[in-house]
Amino acid sequence: MASLVSNANKVYLTGALSSHFDTFSRNIIVFKEPKKTVTNINTANVIPGYENSSNIANITYVIVSGTYPAQITYLNQQKGHTLEETKTFLEDDKIRIKVKEDCKEYINKGKTENIVVDGNTFNLKSSEAEANYLGLKFYTYILEKTK
């Protein structure tokens, strides 16, 4: 089936959409489950007994995060908002983010603890919804503000 949009026009339109995304996006920080590092320290003065151990385990957590551009949609703070593309009603403590594929892969890989948007912390409330614009793909997520 023939396309109504020529290849040259597709390149122009997807370039314009990509520029639009870059112009109106802001950075978000996606926090993953922290990495746990356990180090054992042998101390000669500690004698194993009922309450002491000869090996003292020190546990440290390493923050795992990534910063990605996203378009953020704050919804009507009075009554909520219905997203037309997904026919989903969002309450006032939820937002929508639109991200590129690299961010989608980072969010979906492993456990996402939370996402910081404009200094506020949000939890992931949905899986991604793909939007395909002439081959240029964006992914939207619904986030809920932590309480």
C-alpha positions in Angstrom: 0.0 0.0 0.0 1.3 3.4 -1.0 2.1 5.9 1.8 0.6 9.4 1.8 3.9 10.7 3.2 7.0 10.5 1.0 10.3 9.4 2.5 11.7 12.9 2.3 8.7 14.2 4.2 9.1 11.4 6.8 12.7 12.5 7.4 11.6 16.1 7.8 8.6 15.4 10.1 10.5 13.0 12.3 13.3 15.5 12.6 10.8 18.2 13.6 9.2 15.9 16.2 12.7 15.0 17.6 13.6 18.7 17.8 10.2 19.4 19.5 11.0 16.7 22.1 14.5 18.0 22.7 13.2 21.6 23.0 10.5 20.9 25.6 12.1 18.1 27.6 13.7 18.3 31.0 16.0 15.9 32.8 14.6 13.3 35.1 16.5 11.0 37.4 15.6 7.3 37.4 16.7 5.5 40.6 17.2 1.8 40.4 17.6 -0.7 43.3 20.9 0.2 45.0 23.9 -2.2 44.7 24.8 -3.9 48.0 28.5 -4.2 48.8 29.6 -6.3 51.8 33.1 -6.1 53.2 34.3 -8.3 56.0 36.8 -6.9 58.5 38.8 -9.4 60.6 39.6 -7.9 64.0 42.1 -9.8 66.2 40.6 -8.4 69.4 37.0 -9.7 68.9 36.4 -13.2 70.2 33.4 -15.1 68.8 30.7 -15.8 71.3 27.0 -15.7 71.7 26.7 -12.0 70.7 29.9 -11.3 68.9 31.4 -12.5 65.7 35.0 -12.7 64.6 34.0 -11.3 61.2 32.2 -8.0 61.3 30.2 -7.4 58.1 30.0 -3.9 56.8 27.3 -3.3 54.3 27.3 -0.3 52.0 24.8 0.7 49.3 25.9 2.2 46.0 23.3 4.4 44.4 22.4 3.4 40.9 20.7 6.1 38.8 20.5 7.5 35.3 19.5 10.9 34.0 17.4 11.1 30.9 15.4 13.8 29.0 11.7 13.5 29.3 8.6 15.6 28.4 6.6 16.0 31.5 2.8 16.6 31.5 1.3 17.9 34.7 -2.4 17.4 34.8 -5.3 19.5 35.9 -4.8 19.9 39.7 -8.5 20.3 40.4 -10.3 17.3 39.0 -7.8 15.2 37.2 -7.5 14.7 33.5 -8.4 12.1 30.9 -5.6 11.2 28.5 -7.2 10.9 25.1 -4.6 8.5 23.5 -5.1 5.9 26.3 -8.5 6.8 27.6 -7.1 6.9 31.1 -8.3 9.1 33.9 -5.5 10.5 35.9 -5.9 11.9 39.4 -4.2 15.1 40.5 -1.2 13.4 42.1 -0.1 11.7 38.9 1.9 12.9 35.9 2.8 11.6 32.5 6.3 11.4 31.2 7.3 10.8 27.6 10.8 9.3 27.0 13.0 7.9 24.3 13.9 4.2 23.9 17.1 4.4 25.9 15.2 5.6 29.0 12.5 3.0 28.4 15.1 0.3 28.4 16.7 1.6 31.6 13.3 1.9 33.4 12.3 -1.6 32.4 15.6 -3.3 33.2 15.6 -4.4 36.8 13.7 -2.8 39.6 13.0 1.0 39.4 12.8 2.4 43.0 11.5 5.9 42.0 11.9 8.7 39.5 12.7 12.3 40.5 10.9 14.9 38.3 11.4 18.7 39.0 12.6 17.9 42.6 9.6 15.7 43.4 9.8 12.0 43.9 7.4 9.7 41.9 6.7 6.0 41.8 6.1 4.2 38.5 2.4 3.4 38.1 2.2 1.9 34.6 4.1 0.1 32.0 5.1 1.9 28.9 2.7 2.9 26.1 4.4 3.2 22.7 3.7 6.0 20.4 5.0 5.6 16.9 5.3 8.7 14.7 6.3 7.6 11.2 8.9 5.3 12.7 10.1 7.7 15.5 9.1 6.0 18.8 8.4 7.6 22.2 7.2 5.8 25.3 4.9 7.2 27.9 4.6 6.3 31.6 2.2 7.3 34.3 3.9 8.3 37.6 2.3 8.9 41.0 3.8 11.4 43.5 5.1 9.7 46.7 3.4 10.6 49.9 
